[in-house]
């Protein structure tokens, strides 16, 4: 079986990381995997896994180049002759809609986000099978795009339990020494720096927490050049709030598992509903409680009061109080994640969809 995964780029992000892991694991099912993307920092890792990568512009929204790119993509696909093309984003899906004319392959789409209900976004439902990464996404596409329920499968994003196993990582004390941490309450936020991550509310909650106890806020995530102006505003806000010593921007971090494990609490403060919440599941696998915005796919993962709490995404006071409560929770997150949100399970369910189509 030949399967092509097509996504805009291979830089930092949950979609990109998921494709890297899925294509690696599909080797066990004798699937020959190709990835078509604009490339990025994860490209080398993909190739190391034995996956064939074709670097091509499947991300530009320039209508003037759309048709030439369709013809070039069609040529690429004729050479590969895939059984399945798996689209991960809207521009690739639009390109495939026209490139596939006359070619004999099935299309699978994964809806990774709660996209705006419009004609442009509807393309993600134009597939033989539709994968939703959470129940929130499934309800969204049924409500706004009238998606065919018989085509939809909910497949939760899978955590790689080899890399996110607390017993295989250094101790919390060893990990904390790397960042010169001592007895502070350590709160982390992991993900690309964007306005939607709502880091401002986390910083405001830090001001409240600072009055009561020693804290350290670790913000781990890369900054796209287009987001640099916003990043500079965040750094200025940190200083204005008197948090120069309490908040540390780590940039892109390879060892996110270590960041989760050394933390007392992980915060996911997204303004828009997360389609799933990969960082939430990964943190829980390492027995670290999570406080998350009360909407979206994270509601499939967090058990309120057991392994985390929800809060109103703009309420800094509530976030501060929930962080304190969460820091006192004790639970077996690894076993919980192992039962439902594993990479192995995600891979098997995805393969079954491929096999059913051919």
N, C-alpha and C positions, 0 to 999 in steps of 0.2 A: 504494500500500500504506500503510495506517495501522497504526502500532505504538505501543502504550502501554507505557512502562516504569513499573513501580510499585515504590517503595522507601520505607522509613520516613521519611527526611529527606534534606536536601541540605546537610549540614554537612561538615566535614573528614573525609576517609577515602577509601580506595581504591575502594570500591564507588561512592560518590558521584562521585568524579572520573572513574571509568570510564564512568558513565552520561552525564556531561557530554560527554566526548570521543566516545563512540559515537554519540550522537544528532546531534552536529555532523557527524561523518563520514558518517552515513547519508543526509545530504542529497544526496550524490553519486549515490546509488542511487534517487533520487526517492521516498524514504520520508518520509512525513509523521509526525513524531514528537511524541508527547505524553508528559509525565511527570506522574504522580500521586504526591505526597509531602506530608509535613508541612511542607515548606519548609526554609529555612536560608540560610546565608551564601553558598552557591553558586547560589541561585535567580536572581539577576540575570544571572550569567554564562550560565545556561541560556537565559534569555529573549533575551539579546543574540545568541545563536546561531540565533534564529528558531524555537526549540522552544516549544511551548505547554505551560504548566505549570498544573496544577490542584492547588491547595493543599487537602489533606484529611487527616483523621486516619486514617492507615493504619499507625499505630505502637503505639497503646494496647493493652495486654493486658487491659483491663477487660471482663470477660465481660458485665457488665450493659449495656454500650453496643454490644456486638458486633452484634446483629441490626439495630438501627437504622442502624448504619454500613454493614452489608451492603446494606440497601435503598437508602441514599443513594449508595453506590458503584455499585450496579446502574443507578441513574438516570443517573449521570455517564457510565457506559460505553454506555448506550443512546444518549445524545446524541452521543458520539464515534463510535460504530459502528466499532470497530477490527477489523482482520483478525487481529492478534496482540496478546496481552497477555503481557508479559515480566515475571515476578515475580523479585524480587531478595532476598527475605527471608521469614521464616516467617509473621509476622502478615499481610503482604499476600497471601501464598499462601493462607492460611486464609480471608481475606475473599473472594478471587477464587473459591475453591471453591464458595461459595454464591451469590455475586453473578452468576456466569456461567450459572446455571441458566436455560435457555430462550434464551440469547443465542448468537449464531453467531460465535464467534471461537476461535482455537486458543491454547493456553497453552504458553509456553516458560518454563522456570525456569533460573536460574543459581545453582548451589550455590557460594557464596563462602567457606563455612567448613566445618570438620570438626565439624559439629554433634553434640551428644550423641545417642546412639542411642536415641531414644524416639518415642512416638506423635506428639508435637508436631512433631518435626523431620522425620518421615517425609513430611509434606505437600510438601516440596520435590521429591519424586519423583512427585508426582501432577500430571504435565504431559504434553503431547504429545511434547515433546522436552526433554531435560535437558542443560544445558551445565555441565561441570566445569572449573574454572580451572586444574587440575593433575591429574597422574596420581594423586597422593596422595588427592585428593578423589574421583576416580572409584573407586579401590579401597575407600575408606571407605563410599561409599553402596552399593556392591555387596555389601560384607561385612555391613554393619549394617542395611541397608534392603531388601536383595534387589532392588535397582533393575534394571530391564530393560535389559540391555546394548545392545539394538538401538535404544534411545531416547537413549543417552548419546553426547555428543561432548565431547572435550577441546579447549577453545579457551583457549590461554594469554592472560593479560592482555597488552594491547599497550602498548608505550612510544611516546609521541608524539615521534618523532625530530626534529620541528621544534623542540620546546622542550628536548629532551635531546640536543642535538648539541654536542659539545665545541668545535667550530670556530666556533659562533655565540655563544659565551659569552665574557665578559671573561677575561683571563688569571687563573691561580690567584693571582698576586701581587695583582692589582687586587681580586679578590674577598676575599682575606684582609685587605686593608687596611680593609675595611668593618667587620670585627670586631676590629680592632687586633691581628691575629695576626702573628707574626714567624717565627721558625724552629722553633716547636714542632711536635711530631708531632700533627697534628689528627685527632681521631676524632669522627665524628658518628653520631647515632642520630636517625632521622626517623620520626615517627608520633605519634598521639594518646597522651597520658600516661595509661597504664592499668597495672594490676598485671601484666597478661599480657606487657607489653613487657620486663619483667625488668631494669629500669634499675639495680636494686640490684646485680646481678652486674657490670654494666658499671662502676659506681662502685667496687666492690671491686677490680676489675682495674686501675682507675686508680691505686689506692694502690700496687699492685705496680709498675706502669710508672713512676710518679713517682720511685721510688727509683733508676731507671736513666737516665732522660732527661726532657727538658722536654716536657710534654704539654698539650693543651687538648681538653676534651670539650665538644662542642656538642650539646645535646639540643633538637631542633626539633619542636614539636608542641603543639597546643592542649590545654586542660584543660577537660573538661566540668564544670559545677558539681557534679555528683554525685561527681566524682573529686578535688575540691579538697582534701579531708582527706588523701587518699593523696599528693597532690602536696606538701602541707606536710611530710609525713613524709619524702619524698625530699629536700627541701631541708634538713631537719634532719640527715638522714643524711650529706649532702654535707659539712656543716660538722663533724659528729662525726668524719668520716674525714680531716679536714684538707685538704679539696679546694676550699676557698672560692675560690681563685684559678684553679684548673684547670678547674672545671666551670661552664658557662654554660647556663642554661635560656633559650631564645630565644622561647618561645611559638609561636603560629602564624606560619609563615613562608610568604609568597607565592612567594618565589624559592627553592624547594627545590633546583632544578637547580644554582643557585649554591652552595648548601651542600654538595651532593655533590661538585662540582668542586673546591672549595677544600680538601676533606678528603683526608687521606692514606689513611684507612681508614674505611669505613662498617660499623657493627655492627648486626646484627639478632639480638637475644638472646631472642626470644620463648620463653616457657615452654611454651605450647601450640604444636603444629605450625601454621605459617602455611599457609593454603590455597594461596597462590601466592607472594607476596613481591614486590609491586610495587616497593617501595623498593629492593630488591636489583637488579632488572632496570634500573631507572632509574640507579642508581649505576654499574653496570657499563657502561651506554651512555656514561657520561662518563669511562670508563677509570679509575674508582676501585675498588679491590679491596674485597671484602666478607667479613667474618667473620660466620657465621650459625650459629644452633642447628642441630644435626644431625638435623633431622626436617622433615617436611612438604614443601610445594610448592617450597621453595627448592632442593631437591635436583634439580629439573628445570632449574635455572638456573645454579647455581655449579658450575664445574669445579674440584674440589679441587686446590690446588697450582698452578693456572693463572691463575685470576682471583679466587681467594679461598680460604677455609678453613672447615671446620666445627669446632664445639666442643660439648662437653656443656654445656647451657644453665645449669647451676648451678656450673660449675667456673671460678672467677675466675682461677685460675693458668693453666689452659689457654687461656682467652680472652686473657689478657695476652700469652702466648707467641705465639699465632696472630696477634694484632694486629701484633706486631713482624715476623713472617714475611711477613704480607700487605703490609706497607708497602714491601717490597722487590720486589714483583711488578710486571712490566711486560707489558702485553698490549693488543691492539686490541679494546676492549670495544664500541666503536660498531659495527664490522662484525659482531661476534658477535651482538649484540642485533638488528641489522638483518636477520640471516638467519632469525630465528625468532620474536622477541617484539615484533612491531611493531603499532602501532595499525591500520595499513592491513590487515594480515593478519587481525587480530581482527575488524575490521569486515566484511571480505569473507566470512569463515567464518560469522559471525553472520547476515549477510544471506542466505547460501545456505540456512541452516536455515529462516529465515522463508519464503523463496521455496518451499522444498520442501514446506512445510505448506499453502500456499494455491494 
